[in-house]
Amino acid sequence: MGSLVELYPTRGGNVFASHQYDIAYPDVVTLDMKCKEVVIIEMTNAADLRGLFDKVAERQKNWFTPIRRSLESDHTIDSSWKIRFLGVVRETLVDSANVKFAGATDVRFFALEKAAFSFAYWAER
């Protein structure tokens, strides 16, 4: 799953990714220079998304605030940048995951299968 999916958010050349492997951090943190967005990405091929949903529910405290603080303190971004979450999950779970967080404008789920073969889905992210 890893390397093919990790290429997905960086297509187009305006997005830079930092891969995280510490359990407290998300899988990937991307900087979209064109849109001025930090995108926090978690990838899973799990059939049960409850653990991921728990992490997403705590996204402000565990990811958004500390990552914003760090990126602003080293002047990588400023306060005008937005931060959002992108979950890459099994295609059969995307709709239900998006419904679960329908009220959250900073959360979106995308199909693992599409991300792994992103050349076929250039217009989506």
Sine and cosine of phi, psi and omega as CSV:
sin_phi,cos_phi,sin_psi,cos_psi,sin_omega,cos_omega
0.00,0.00,-0.70,0.71,-0.17,-0.99
-0.69,0.72,-0.98,0.21,-0.22,-0.98
-0.89,0.45,-0.65,0.76,0.03,-1.00
-0.89,0.45,-0.70,0.72,-0.02,-1.00
-0.94,0.35,-0.59,0.81,-0.01,-1.00
-0.91,0.42,-0.40,0.92,0.07,-1.00
-0.97,0.26,-0.45,0.89,-0.10,-0.99
-0.78,0.63,-0.80,0.60,-0.11,-0.99
-0.95,0.31,-0.24,0.97,-0.09,-1.00
-0.99,-0.12,0.02,1.00,-0.02,-1.00
-0.88,0.47,0.50,-0.86,0.02,-1.00
1.00,-0.08,-0.27,0.96,0.13,-0.99
1.00,0.10,-0.07,1.00,0.00,-1.00
-0.98,-0.22,0.09,1.00,-0.06,-1.00
-0.84,-0.54,0.73,-0.68,0.02,-1.00
-0.90,-0.44,0.65,-0.76,-0.07,-1.00
-0.88,-0.48,0.59,-0.80,0.13,-0.99
-0.86,-0.50,0.87,-0.50,-0.05,-1.00
-1.00,0.04,0.77,-0.63,-0.03,-1.00
-0.94,-0.33,0.60,-0.80,0.03,-1.00
-0.74,-0.68,0.30,0.95,0.08,-1.00
-1.00,-0.09,0.66,-0.75,-0.09,-1.00
-0.88,0.47,-0.44,0.90,-0.03,-1.00
-0.98,0.18,-0.25,0.97,-0.06,-1.00
-0.95,-0.32,0.37,-0.93,0.06,-1.00
-0.93,0.36,0.23,-0.97,-0.01,-1.00
-0.88,0.48,-0.70,0.72,-0.05,-1.00
-0.62,-0.79,0.64,-0.77,0.15,-0.99
-0.88,-0.47,0.83,-0.56,-0.01,-1.00
-0.90,-0.43,0.49,-0.87,0.10,-1.00
-0.90,-0.43,0.92,-0.39,0.06,-1.00
-1.00,-0.07,0.99,-0.17,-0.11,-0.99
-0.91,0.41,-0.59,0.81,-0.03,-1.00
-0.94,0.35,-0.71,0.70,-0.04,-1.00
-1.00,0.01,-0.11,0.99,-0.08,-1.00
0.81,0.58,0.82,0.57,0.01,-1.00
-0.77,-0.64,0.64,-0.77,0.22,-0.97
-0.99,-0.17,0.81,-0.59,0.01,-1.00
-0.91,-0.42,0.87,-0.49,0.04,-1.00
-1.00,-0.01,0.83,-0.55,-0.09,-1.00
-0.85,-0.52,0.76,-0.65,0.16,-0.99
-0.87,-0.50,0.70,-0.71,0.01,-1.00
-0.87,-0.50,0.68,-0.73,0.07,-1.00
-0.46,-0.89,0.55,-0.83,0.12,-0.99
-0.95,-0.31,0.29,0.96,-0.02,-1.00
-0.92,0.39,0.53,-0.85,0.07,-1.00
-0.99,0.12,-0.38,0.92,-0.01,-1.00
-0.93,-0.38,0.89,-0.46,-0.09,-1.00
-0.99,-0.14,0.17,0.99,-0.05,-1.00
-0.84,0.54,-0.66,0.75,0.02,-1.00
-0.89,0.45,-0.68,0.74,0.05,-1.00
-0.91,0.42,-0.68,0.74,0.01,-1.00
-0.87,0.50,-0.62,0.79,0.05,-1.00
-0.88,0.47,-0.68,0.73,0.03,-1.00
-0.90,0.44,-0.69,0.72,-0.02,-1.00
-0.90,0.43,-0.62,0.78,0.03,-1.00
-0.88,0.48,-0.49,0.87,-0.01,-1.00
-0.98,-0.21,0.36,0.93,-0.13,-0.99
-0.87,0.50,-0.62,0.79,-0.01,-1.00
-0.88,0.47,-0.78,0.63,-0.07,-1.00
-0.94,0.35,-0.71,0.71,-0.14,-0.99
-1.00,0.02,-0.46,0.89,-0.06,-1.00
-0.85,-0.52,-0.87,0.50,-0.18,-0.98
-0.86,0.50,-0.80,0.60,-0.06,-1.00
-0.89,0.45,-0.78,0.63,-0.01,-1.00
-0.91,0.41,-0.59,0.81,-0.01,-1.00
-0.94,0.34,-0.67,0.74,0.06,-1.00
-0.87,0.50,-0.72,0.69,-0.01,-1.00
-0.84,0.54,-0.71,0.70,-0.01,-1.00
-0.91,0.42,-0.73,0.68,-0.04,-1.00
-0.93,0.36,-0.55,0.83,0.05,-1.00
-0.96,0.28,-0.59,0.80,-0.04,-1.00
-0.92,0.39,-0.50,0.86,0.06,-1.00
-0.99,-0.15,0.24,0.97,0.09,-1.00
0.88,0.48,0.48,0.87,0.10,-1.00
-0.97,0.24,-0.64,0.77,0.07,-1.00
-0.77,-0.64,0.18,-0.98,0.14,-0.99
-0.84,-0.54,-0.05,-1.00,-0.11,-0.99
-0.92,0.39,-0.21,0.98,0.02,-1.00
-0.98,0.21,-0.25,0.97,-0.02,-1.00
-0.95,0.30,0.60,-0.80,0.10,-1.00
-0.99,-0.10,0.43,-0.90,0.09,-1.00
-0.83,-0.56,0.69,-0.72,0.03,-1.00
-0.60,-0.80,0.21,-0.98,-0.02,-1.00
-0.92,-0.40,0.66,-0.75,0.11,-0.99
-0.79,-0.61,0.90,-0.44,0.06,-1.00
-0.99,-0.14,0.78,-0.62,0.03,-1.00
-0.96,-0.28,0.94,-0.34,-0.13,-0.99
-0.73,-0.68,0.13,-0.99,0.04,-1.00
-0.81,0.58,0.61,-0.79,-0.03,-1.00
-0.83,0.55,-0.59,0.81,-0.02,-1.00
-0.94,0.35,-0.24,0.97,-0.04,-1.00
-0.96,-0.28,-0.13,0.99,-0.09,-1.00
-0.85,0.52,-0.79,0.62,-0.07,-1.00
-0.87,0.50,-0.72,0.69,-0.02,-1.00
-0.92,0.39,-0.57,0.82,0.05,-1.00
-0.92,0.39,-0.68,0.73,0.04,-1.00
-0.90,0.43,-0.58,0.82,0.05,-1.00
-0.91,0.41,-0.67,0.74,-0.02,-1.00
-0.84,0.54,-0.58,0.81,-0.03,-1.00
-0.93,-0.38,0.51,0.86,-0.07,-1.00
-0.85,0.53,-0.53,0.85,-0.01,-1.00
-0.99,0.17,-0.14,0.99,-0.06,-1.00
-0.99,-0.13,0.92,-0.40,-0.01,-1.00
-0.97,0.24,-0.16,0.99,-0.03,-1.00
-0.96,-0.27,0.30,0.95,-0.01,-1.00
-0.75,-0.66,0.72,-0.70,0.08,-1.00
-0.53,-0.85,0.55,-0.84,0.07,-1.00
-0.89,-0.45,0.57,-0.82,-0.07,-1.00
-0.69,-0.72,0.47,-0.88,-0.08,-1.00
-0.96,0.29,0.78,-0.63,0.07,-1.00
-0.82,0.57,-0.69,0.73,-0.04,-1.00
-0.89,0.45,-0.62,0.79,0.03,-1.00
-0.95,0.31,-0.62,0.78,0.01,-1.00
-0.91,0.41,-0.62,0.78,-0.01,-1.00
-0.91,0.40,-0.48,0.88,0.02,-1.00
-0.87,-0.49,0.79,0.61,-0.16,-0.99
-0.89,0.46,-0.38,0.93,0.01,-1.00
-0.86,0.52,-0.38,0.93,0.01,-1.00
-1.00,0.04,-0.14,0.99,-0.10,-1.00
-0.72,-0.69,0.72,0.70,-0.10,-0.99
-0.85,0.53,-0.51,0.86,-0.11,-0.99
-0.99,0.13,-0.07,1.00,-0.07,-1.00
-0.94,-0.34,0.71,-0.71,0.17,-0.99
-0.13,-0.99,0.00,0.00,0.00,0.00
